[in-house]
C-alpha cells in the first residue's frame, strides 16, 4: 500500500508540474502576441486557473 501512495504522490506531482508549465507556455504565447501582463497579473492569472482546476 505504501508503494501505491508514493506512486500516486509522484503522479500528482507530475500532473501539477505539467499543468503549471502549460500555463507558463500560454503566458509566453500571450507575450509573443503582444498581450503583456505585469508579473503580479501573471501570477494572479496562474493562481486563478490552478484554483479552478482543483
N, C-alpha and C positions, 0 to 999 in steps of 0.2 A: 504494500500500500504506500509506503514511504517513497518508493521509486515513482509511482504514478503521480503523487503530489509534486515531486520535484520536476517531473516531466511537464506537468500542466503549468507550473510556475515558469518554466523555460518557454513554453509555447505562448503563454500570456505575455511574457516579456518581449518576445519576438514580435507578436502582433502589435503591441504598444509601440515598439520602435518603428515598425513598418508604417503604422498609422501616422506617427509624428513625421517621419520622412516624407510621406505623401503630402502632408500639409505644408512642409517646407518647400517641396517641389512646386506646389501650387503658388506659394509666395514668390518663388523665383519666376514662374511663368507670368505672374501679375507684374512684377518689376520689369520684365522684358517687354511687356505690353504697355508699359508706361503708367501703370497703376501703382503709385508709390504710397507706402504707408510708413509711419514712424515705427520705431522698434516697439514702443508701447502698444500701438494699434495692432501690430503684427502678433505680438504675444497674446493680446486680448482675443483676437480672432481665433488663434490656435486653441486657447483655453475654452472658448465657447464651442468650437467644433468638437473638441475632445469631450466636453461635458455632455454634448448632445449625443455622442456615441455611446455613453455609459447608460 
